[in-house]
Amino acid sequence: MNQVDRFAVFPELHITVDPLPNQAIRVRVAGEVTLENVAQLRTILHRAIDDVRATAVEVDLGLVAFIDSTGIGKLVGARAHARSSNSDLYIVNPSPGVRRVLSMLGLLEVLSAPDNTTGTAA
């Protein structure tokens, strides 16, 4: 085994959280959402719902280069968790790659903002 093979290269994930009016929260995600880092995204989404008690969590995916099935699963799970907690969670501004994957899975409209403004977030 050569020296390089001994170290895993984990994709980078950057997440910022900003308040929105009416006790809502915007979570901006950048980089790659994969099995290796999806726990970080799940923790932030659940904290917004459980600890902050946000009325809605807007997840901006405009800077996501790649999302795997675990990332999509966490978004779906977080949406269900939000709804069971009298909140809501939806995606806005999905990058072209994310939009394509969610469309193929039939989840783009399911996870999009209720007023169908996906892709128009500032």
matplotlib code that plots the C-alpha trace (Angstrom):
import matplotlib.pyplot as plt

x = [0.0, 1.5, 1.4, -1.4, -3.7, -3.7, -5.5, -9.1, -9.9, -13.2, -15.2, -15.6, -18.9, -19.6, -22.8, -23.9, -27.1, -28.9, -32.1, -35.0, -38.2, -41.0, -38.6, -37.5, -33.9, -31.9, -29.3, -26.8, -24.9, -21.8, -19.6, -20.3, -22.9, -21.9, -21.9, -18.7, -20.2, -23.9, -24.1, -23.0, -26.0, -28.4, -27.3, -27.7, -31.2, -32.4, -31.1, -32.9, -36.1, -35.7, -33.6, -34.3, -37.9, -37.8, -41.1, -39.5, -36.0, -35.0, -32.1, -30.2, -28.5, -27.1, -23.5, -23.8, -21.6, -22.7, -25.2, -25.4, -28.3, -27.5, -27.7, -31.0, -32.3, -31.3, -33.2, -36.3, -36.0, -35.5, -38.5, -40.6, -39.1, -39.9, -43.5, -44.0, -42.7, -45.1, -42.4, -41.5, -38.3, -37.8, -35.1, -34.4, -32.0, -30.8, -27.6, -28.1, -26.7, -28.9, -31.9, -31.3, -30.9, -34.0, -36.0, -35.1, -36.1, -39.4, -38.4, -37.8, -41.4, -41.8, -38.9, -39.3, -40.7, -44.5, -44.9, -42.9, -40.2, -37.4, -34.4, -35.3, -33.9, -31.6]
y = [0.0, 3.3, 6.3, 8.1, 5.1, 5.1, 8.4, 8.9, 12.2, 13.5, 15.9, 19.4, 20.6, 24.2, 25.2, 28.6, 29.5, 32.8, 34.0, 35.0, 36.9, 35.2, 32.9, 31.0, 30.0, 29.7, 27.0, 27.5, 24.4, 24.4, 21.7, 18.0, 16.2, 12.6, 9.7, 11.0, 14.4, 14.2, 13.9, 17.5, 18.6, 16.4, 17.9, 21.5, 20.8, 19.1, 21.8, 24.4, 22.4, 21.2, 23.8, 27.0, 25.9, 27.6, 28.0, 27.0, 25.9, 27.0, 24.9, 26.7, 24.1, 26.6, 25.8, 22.1, 20.4, 16.8, 15.1, 11.3, 9.2, 9.6, 13.4, 13.1, 10.7, 13.2, 16.0, 13.8, 12.7, 16.3, 17.4, 14.7, 15.6, 19.3, 18.6, 16.3, 19.2, 21.8, 23.3, 23.0, 22.4, 23.0, 23.5, 26.5, 27.3, 23.8, 23.6, 22.1, 18.7, 18.6, 19.7, 16.9, 14.2, 15.3, 15.5, 12.0, 10.8, 12.6, 14.7, 18.1, 19.3, 17.4, 19.2, 22.6, 25.7, 25.6, 28.7, 27.0, 29.6, 27.1, 28.6, 32.2, 32.7, 35.6]
z = [0.0, -0.9, 1.4, -0.5, -0.3, 3.5, 3.8, 2.7, 1.0, 2.3, 0.2, 1.7, 3.0, 4.1, 5.8, 6.9, 8.8, 8.6, 10.2, 8.0, 8.9, 10.9, 12.9, 9.8, 9.0, 5.8, 5.7, 2.8, 1.7, -0.4, -1.7, -1.8, 0.4, 0.8, 3.2, 4.8, 5.8, 5.8, 9.6, 9.8, 7.6, 9.5, 12.8, 11.6, 10.1, 13.2, 15.5, 13.5, 13.9, 17.5, 19.3, 17.5, 16.7, 13.3, 11.6, 8.4, 7.2, 3.8, 2.4, -0.3, -2.5, -5.1, -4.4, -4.0, -6.6, -5.8, -3.5, -3.1, -1.9, 1.8, 1.3, -0.4, 2.2, 5.0, 3.2, 2.9, 6.5, 7.8, 5.8, 7.6, 10.9, 10.4, 9.4, 12.5, 14.6, 13.2, 11.0, 7.4, 5.4, 1.7, -0.8, -2.9, -5.7, -6.4, -8.5, -12.0, -10.8, -7.7, -9.7, -12.3, -9.6, -7.6, -10.8, -11.8, -8.4, -8.5, -5.4, -6.9, -6.5, -3.2, -1.5, -3.2, -1.6, -1.2, -3.4, -6.2, -6.1, -6.3, -8.0, -7.4, -3.9, -3.4]

ax = plt.figure().add_subplot(projection="3d")
ax.plot(x, y, z, "-o")
ax.set_aspect("equal")
plt.show()
